[in-house]
Amino acid sequence: MDKLRRVLSGREDNEELGLTAQVLDGSSLSFSTRVKWFVICFAGGILCSILGSALLFLPGSGIKLFAVFYTLGNIAALSSTCFLMGPLKQLKRMFEPTRLIATIIMLLCFVLTLCAVFWWHKKGLAIIFCILQFLAMTCCVKCCSSYNQ
């Protein structure tokens, strides 16, 4: 909005701004846009997780669909917070010492769930990794809420 005001008032001084400032100025989202995309990603993540859980009981490829949709749902729910705080700030907070172990376990379980289903063909192992995904995300959220900002 500030950029639009500068252009309309005739004070276009982007040449004086550095490249980083220009990129940050051009990529900033309004608060309402951030909240809308957060809700869309979070709802999509929940929908994928529920859909994956429903597909678990399909005969044949049900476990594969469950693992893919559940993992995608968790990734979407996790990435939804990027819209609220920004991706760099989220990454910094995820890898703080209080959350480091939970973050590593969560990211490792994302990969191991898909490996267990597609390459190792171990259905039980995939379920265990999905449970570990849930526990690691819960622990990460608990650490986030109990940690002073």
Disulfide bonds with the S-S distance in Angstrom:
none
